[in-house]
Amino acid sequence: MSGQDVQKALELLQEAVNLEPSNLEARANLAMVSVLIARHDIVSEELRAMDEIRIAAERRGEPVPFVQQVKRIADAYLGISDKVNAKIIYKELLKVAPDNEQIKDTLRGL
């Protein structure tokens, strides 16, 4: 993927997030592309926004696929062999989903 392709992908994903700010999948996709180009600032911003969406949904009693979408971001870090950032995200996920065996198993392997 060329630099222009990545920039276009970021623009399109940002547009998707702007159109539907509560869409966790769109935010996760933006964060995953940002992982690939080492834009940790964007990843952090999206993780923070996703957590706010999760908290608001919990207050309303609505389920959201927070753990699944954030796990995709952590997996993207693993995909580029960045175990440090992956581990940070998995530890945060464990606070939200302490009984999730898949997250526990992944953390044990890091």
Steps between C-alpha positions, in 0.01 A plus 500: 500500500651833396512808719223654293284190546550509876418871514184443296401210727548720806288774344220259412504338842500840670202596286320182611570585864378856445177373342430258784712587805354220713596229248761292682590301190582816303711629787680166530571498126646850522714395794620185323619691194666745738682211669646401164649846444606555862249778565463415866339839565203402285485154660491656848232748395281225356546273802400787729191575288407132489519476877273804536250335263516179707439685826207696357348181357537321834317785673213455254510124544594443137754238397781609269776289340772693685719205599490345153586825324779602739642148477531552123722802571716301742524224241614756242789587732583131527487479123789745477682331792439792737442294812545799733199693368297181454561407862394845622169470313438141612557600864247781462254258338538264794378777731179520295465125441677328792346160420603496134718192469620588149646828625658324798655236274638763264652696787664186637664450162646850482 
